[in-house]
Amino acid sequence: MGLTISVLLEPMSQVSRSRRACVSSALLLMAAVPSLPGQHAVSAGRGAVSITLGRAIVPLDGPWRFHTGDDSRWADPDFDDASWETVDLTPAAGAHDPDVGLAGYVPGWGARGHRGYAGYAWYRMRVSVAAADSAALALAGPLEVDQAYELFANGRLLGGSGNFDGAAPVVYNTRPAMFSLSDVLRGAGQSPNGSLVIAVRVWAGDAYMRALPDGGGMRIAPALGDAAAITARYKLDWLAKVLGYVVEVVEAAALLLLAVMALAIGMFEPSAPAYRWLASALVLTALARANQAVFYWTPWESAHTAIVLRYVYLDPLALGAWAMAWRDWFRLERPRWLPGVIAALTGLYVVADFIATAALGTASTAALAATSPIRLTFVIVTVIIISASLRRSRPIAWLSAAALVLVSIGLYAQEVSALHVPGIWFPFGVGVSRTQYAYAAFAIVFFVVLYRRLAAHARARQPARVGMRLHAAAD
């Protein structure tokens, strides 16, 4: 049996447009996914074709009713929302999110007349569902929301993203979600053919809206349809999410292997601190990369925890460790004040970012502004180190300098972006950042550097082993 969904919302002209959009979306979906079961075409005579659509999905682009503020009564299906403003979440052709390439991305409420607004807001939509009595219906939750949401169907809370128990919600990354609707309809004494009121309660914090004044609210609309089709979409959404961050895990593993390799080479040069600094820097950078996947894939970290871990601790400590590692790697004894400057910059960076994430109001703004000159000073230190290294004409110095440049592109991503270098590309529709490319190239180049060092130590030890064998034979 087929599935028909129409949107009921005044005025009637908008209803007609929405019906046409729903039918068009369903037709396009089924044309694009011909293998879905329940879809077939039979001849109706004289060349005509009768088409039955089954297991369809309809994106709920709108029109939605929208209102800022918060009131628990707004989840009630009988609430009169006629005075609310109308919002259309239909995406532009080819629109996708700027991170991993998820389709259907739209501007937030900041670009729809509520620029800079922070706090709660609600979306409501009434839909009329026509499906077989045996059909199982489901709803795909919004894939992108600024910053947390709760989803209600006919007044019943189905789930969401974020913890709304406190005075302000605890924000987590919005992950793919699906919710069964059949029980909601039957619980109200309806068959799947009935009216359904979907309400979405969203929240965006003040700090977030100051940083992204055009954000806020649902950025990718929910979708309604046959449970099997929604399940298939849910799996595809997770696949896109995994593909978007699997590079982080692979690169983190590669950086950890390089750290082990550096420590192994350091056993041949116990008096050289460069390998210990390199191992520390590689581990810190690997943790920062891997934590991206932990935040986006799992419910283990809130946004605040991820920000503190990354920006207060891992990033500053990694910059300091890399600066010391390269100084010792190139054996730069001058300027002698460089280690003290690196230590002071690292400490200042940690303190400034701690204030930025823990304090409120002007203190937070001042700390954020303070990190920029600190990072620029780190860039100057890096330039001093690479300039001194390039004065050494040995090929290995040039190869090491190339590794330094590549890892610095990743470490100083925001400074590189200020030069208007594109920050992300979408090969095969999957977002791959400039930083990911830089770290991948660095891992290859630096492996060659370390391998050459390791091979040199192996060659140096080989004559000693041969000499020992000859001496034993003579005895």
C-alpha positions in Angstrom: 0.0 0.0 0.0 1.1 3.6 -0.7 1.7 6.4 1.7 0.3 9.9 1.3 1.2 12.8 3.5 -0.2 16.3 3.2 0.5 19.4 5.4 -2.4 21.2 7.0 -1.6 24.9 7.7 -3.3 28.2 6.9 -3.5 29.8 4.5 -4.9 27.4 1.9 -2.5 28.6 -0.9 0.4 27.4 1.2 -1.3 24.1 1.7 -1.5 23.6 -2.1 2.2 24.4 -2.5 3.1 22.0 0.3 1.0 19.2 -1.1 2.8 19.7 -4.5 6.1 19.7 -2.7 5.4 16.5 -0.8 4.2 14.7 -3.9 7.2 15.9 -5.9 9.6 14.9 -3.1 8.1 11.4 -2.8 8.3 10.9 -6.6 11.9 12.1 -6.7 12.8 9.9 -3.8 11.3 6.7 -5.3 12.8 7.5 -8.7 16.2 7.8 -7.0 15.9 4.7 -4.9 14.2 2.1 -7.3 15.2 -0.9 -5.2 13.0 0.0 -2.2 10.4 -2.8 -1.8 6.7 -1.9 -2.1 7.3 0.2 -5.3 6.0 -1.1 -8.6 4.6 0.0 -11.9 2.0 -1.9 -14.0 0.6 -1.2 -17.4 -2.8 0.5 -17.4 -3.4 0.1 -21.1 -2.7 2.3 -24.2 0.8 2.9 -23.0 -0.2 4.5 -19.7 1.6 3.4 -16.5 0.0 3.2 -13.1 2.5 3.8 -10.3 2.2 2.8 -6.7 4.6 4.4 -4.3 5.5 2.4 -1.2 7.9 3.0 1.6 8.1 6.6 0.8 9.9 9.4 2.7 8.7 13.0 2.7 11.0 15.7 4.0 9.0 18.0 6.3 10.4 21.2 4.8 7.3 23.2 5.8 5.7 25.4 6.0 6.2 25.3 9.8 4.8 27.6 12.4 7.6 29.3 14.4 7.7 31.3 17.6 10.5 32.4 19.9 10.2 31.8 23.6 9.1 28.8 25.6 5.8 27.4 26.9 5.0 23.7 27.6 1.5 24.3 26.1 3.0 24.6 22.7 3.5 20.9 22.5 -0.3 20.4 22.8 -1.8 19.3 19.5 -4.9 21.5 20.2 -2.9 24.6 20.7 -3.9 27.4 18.3 -0.7 28.6 16.5 -2.4 30.6 13.8 -0.7 33.8 15.0 2.8 32.4 14.7 5.1 33.3 11.9 5.6 30.9 9.0 9.0 29.3 8.2 10.0 27.4 5.2 12.9 25.0 5.6 13.1 24.0 1.9 16.9 24.0 1.1 18.4 25.6 -1.9 19.5 23.3 -4.7 22.7 21.5 -3.8 22.7 22.9 -0.2 24.8 21.0 2.3 26.2 21.6 5.7 29.8 23.0 5.9 31.2 20.1 7.8 30.6 16.6 6.4 28.3 17.4 3.4 24.9 16.5 4.7 22.2 17.5 2.2 19.3 19.8 3.0 21.1 22.5 5.0 19.2 25.8 5.5 19.9 29.1 7.3 19.0 29.4 10.9 16.6 31.8 12.6 19.3 34.5 12.7 19.0 34.8 9.0 15.1 34.8 9.2 14.5 38.0 11.2 15.9 36.9 14.6 19.6 37.7 14.2 21.5 37.2 17.4 18.5 35.8 19.3 19.5 33.3 21.9 17.2 31.0 24.0 14.2 28.8 23.2 12.0 28.6 20.2 9.4 26.2 18.9 8.4 24.8 15.5 5.0 23.3 14.9 3.5 21.5 11.9 0.2 19.6 11.4 0.3 16.8 8.9 -2.4 14.5 7.6 -1.2 10.9 7.1 -2.9 8.4 4.8 -1.4 4.9 4.9 -2.4 1.3 5.1 -3.8 0.2 8.5 -0.9 -2.2 8.8 1.8 0.4 7.9 4.5 1.3 10.4 5.3 4.9 10.3 8.4 6.7 11.6 10.0 10.1 11.8 13.6 10.9 11.1 14.8 13.6 13.5 16.4 16.8 12.3 20.0 16.0 11.4 21.4 19.4 12.3 20.1 21.7 15.1 21.5 24.8 16.7 22.0 23.6 19.4 19.7 21.2 21.2 16.1 20.0 20.6 13.2 18.0 21.9 10.7 16.5 19.5 7.0 16.0 20.3 4.3 14.1 18.3 0.7 14.8 19.4 1.9 16.1 22.7 4.1 13.1 23.5 7.9 13.6 23.9 9.7 11.2 21.6 13.3 12.2 22.2 15.9 14.7 21.0 19.4 15.9 21.4 20.7 17.5 24.6 19.8 17.3 28.3 16.9 19.7 29.2 16.8 18.9 32.9 18.7 22.0 34.1 18.1 25.7 33.9 19.9 25.7 30.5 20.2 22.6 28.3 23.4 20.6 28.2 24.3 20.5 24.5 25.6 17.4 22.7 26.2 16.9 19.0 23.0 16.2 17.1 23.3 12.7 15.8 20.9 10.8 13.4 17.7 9.8 15.2 14.5 8.0 14.3 11.2 7.8 16.2 8.2 5.4 15.7 4.9 7.2 15.1 2.5 4.2 14.8 2.1 4.0 18.6 1.5 7.7 18.8 -1.3 7.5 16.3 -2.9 4.4 17.7 -2.5 5.6 21.3 -4.8 8.5 20.3 -7.3 6.0 19.0 -6.3 6.6 15.4 -5.2 4.3 12.6 -2.1 5.4 10.6 -4.7 7.5 8.6 -5.0 10.5 10.8 -3.8 13.9 11.9 -0.4 14.3 13.5 1.0 17.5 15.1 4.8 17.6 15.3 6.3 20.1 17.6 10.1 20.8 18.0 11.4 22.7 20.9 14.9 24.1 20.3 17.5 26.0 22.2 20.6 27.9 21.2 22.9 29.5 23.8 24.0 33.1 23.9 27.7 32.4 23.3 26.9 30.3 20.3 24.7 33.0 18.8 27.3 35.6 19.3 29.8 33.5 17.4 27.2 32.5 14.7 24.5 35.2 14.6 22.9 33.7 11.5 22.5 30.3 13.2 19.8 29.0 15.5 17.1 26.4 15.2 16.6 23.5 12.8 19.2 23.5 10.0 18.1 20.2 8.3 14.4 19.4 8.5 12.9 16.1 9.9 11.4 13.6 7.5 8.2 11.4 7.8 7.6 8.1 6.1 7.4 4.3 6.1 9.4 2.9 9.0 11.5 0.7 6.7 12.4 3.6 4.5 13.2 5.8 7.5 15.4 3.1 8.9 17.3 3.0 5.6 17.7 6.7 5.7 18.8 6.6 9.3 21.6 4.1 8.3 22.7 6.3 5.4 22.8 9.3 7.7 25.0 7.5 10.1 27.2 6.3 7.2 27.7 9.9 6.2 28.5 10.9 9.7 31.1 8.1 10.1 32.7 8.9 6.7 33.0 12.5 7.7 35.1 11.7 10.7 36.7 8.4 10.1 39.7 10.2 8.6 40.3 11.7 12.1 40.5 8.3 13.6 42.9 7.0 10.9 45.1 10.0 11.2 45.1 9.8 15.0 46.3 6.2 14.7 49.0 7.2 12.3 50.2 10.0 14.6 50.3 7.6 17.6 52.4 5.1 15.5 54.8 7.9 14.6 55.1 8.7 18.4 56.0 5.1 19.1 58.6 5.3 16.3 60.1 8.5 17.7 60.4 6.9 21.1 62.1 3.9 19.6 64.6 6.0 17.8 65.2 8.0 21.0 66.5 4.8 22.6 69.5 5.1 20.3 70.0 8.8 21.3 69.1 8.9 25.0 70.7 12.3 25.5 68.6 13.9 22.7 65.3 15.4 24.1 63.8 16.0 20.6 62.3 12.5 20.4 60.5 12.9 23.7 59.1 16.2 22.7 58.1 14.8 19.3 56.3 11.9 21.0 54.5 14.2 23.3 53.4 16.5 20.5 52.3 13.6 18.3 50.2 12.1 21.1 48.6 15.5 22.0 47.7 16.1 18.3 46.4 12.5 17.9 44.1 13.0 21.0 42.8 16.2 19.6 42.0 14.6 16.3 40.4 11.4 17.8 38.3 13.5 20.1 36.5 14.9 17.1 35.1 11.5 16.3 34.3 10.8 19.9 32.2 14.0 20.1 30.4 13.6 16.8 29.8 9.9 17.0 29.0 9.2 20.7 26.9 10.7 23.5 29.9 10.6 25.9 30.9 14.3 25.6 28.9 17.4 25.9 29.8 20.4 23.7 31.3 22.2 26.8 33.4 19.2 27.7 34.7 18.8 24.1 35.5 22.5 24.0 37.4 22.5 27.3 39.4 19.4 26.4 40.3 20.6 23.0 40.8 24.3 23.3 41.9 24.7 27.0 44.3 21.8 27.2 45.1 19.8 24.0 45.6 22.7 21.5 47.8 24.9 23.7 49.9 22.0 25.0 50.3 20.7 21.5 51.5 24.1 20.2 54.1 24.3 23.0 55.2 20.7 22.5 55.7 21.1 18.8 57.7 24.3 19.2 60.0 22.6 21.6 60.2 19.5 19.5 61.2 21.4 16.4 63.7 23.5 18.3 65.5 20.4 19.6 65.1 18.5 16.4 67.0 21.1 14.5 69.4 21.6 17.4 68.9 25.3 17.7 70.8 26.6 20.7 70.1 30.2 19.8 68.2 32.2 20.6 68.6 31.0 24.2 65.4 32.7 25.3 63.2 30.6 23.0 62.3 27.8 25.5 61.3 30.4 28.1 59.1 32.2 25.6 57.5 28.9 24.5 56.7 27.9 28.1 55.2 31.4 28.8 53.1 31.3 25.7 51.7 27.9 26.5 50.8 28.9 30.0 49.1 32.1 28.8 47.2 30.2 26.1 45.8 27.7 28.7 44.8 30.5 31.1 43.2 32.6 28.3 41.2 29.8 26.9 40.1 28.6 30.4 38.7 32.1 31.1 37.1 32.1 27.6 35.2 28.9 28.3 34.5 29.2 32.0 33.7 32.9 32.4 30.8 34.9 31.2 30.2 38.2 29.4 33.1 40.7 28.8 35.7 38.5 30.6 35.0 35.7 28.1 35.2 38.1 25.1 38.5 39.6 26.4 40.0 36.1 26.8 39.0 35.1 23.3 40.6 38.2 21.9 43.7 37.5 23.9 44.3 34.1 22.3 44.8 35.6 18.8 48.0 37.4 19.6 49.2 34.4 21.6 48.7 32.2 18.5 50.3 34.7 16.2 53.4 34.8 18.5 53.5 31.0 18.2 53.5 31.4 14.4 56.4 33.8 14.7 58.3 31.3 16.9 57.6 28.6 14.2 58.9 30.9 11.5 62.1 31.6 13.5 62.7 27.8 13.9 62.0 27.0 10.2 64.2 29.9 9.0 67.1 28.7 11.1 66.6 25.1 9.9 66.6 26.1 6.3 70.1 27.6 6.7 71.2 24.0 7.0 71.6 22.7 3.5 71.4 18.9 4.2 68.5 17.2 2.4 67.2 15.7 5.6 66.8 19.3 7.0 64.7 20.2 4.0 62.5 17.2 4.4 62.1 17.9 8.1 61.2 21.5 7.2 58.5 20.3 4.9 57.1 18.2 7.7 57.1 21.2 10.0 55.2 23.3 7.4 52.6 20.6 6.9 51.9 20.0 10.6 51.7 23.8 11.1 49.0 24.1 8.5 46.9 21.9 10.7 47.9 23.5 14.0 47.3 27.0 12.8 44.1 26.3 10.9 42.4 29.6 11.8 45.4 31.7 10.8 45.6 29.9 7.4 41.8 30.5 6.9 42.4 34.2 7.5 44.5 34.1 4.3 41.3 33.0 2.5 42.5 29.5 1.8 39.5 27.1 1.5 39.0 25.2 4.7 37.1 22.2 3.3 36.5 20.2 0.1 33.8 17.7 -0.7 35.2 14.8 -2.8 32.4 12.3 -3.5 30.1 14.4 -1.4 32.0 13.8 1.8 33.6 16.8 3.6 37.4 16.6 3.9 39.1 19.5 5.7 42.3 21.2 4.7 43.6 20.1 8.1 42.9 16.5 7.4 44.8 16.8 4.1 47.7 18.5 5.9 48.0 15.9 8.6 47.8 13.0 6.1 50.7 14.5 4.1 52.6 15.2 7.3 52.3 11.6 8.4 53.8 10.4 5.2 56.6 12.9 5.0 57.6 12.5 8.7 57.5 8.7 8.5 60.2 9.0 5.8 62.2 11.4 8.0 62.0 9.0 11.0 62.7 5.9 8.9 65.9 7.5 7.5 67.0 8.3 11.1 66.2 4.7 12.1 68.0 3.3 9.1 71.1 5.4 9.9 71.2 4.1 13.4 70.9 0.5 12.1 73.8 1.0 9.6 75.9 2.5 12.4 75.4 -0.5 14.6 76.0 -3.1 11.9 79.8 -2.8 11.7 79.9 -3.2 15.5 78.0 -6.5 15.3 80.2 -7.7 12.4 83.3 -6.9 14.5 82.0 -8.8 17.4 81.4 -11.9 15.3 84.9 -11.7 13.8 86.4 -11.4 17.2 84.5 -14.4 18.4 85.7 -16.5 15.4 89.3 -15.5 16.1 89.0 -16.7 19.7 
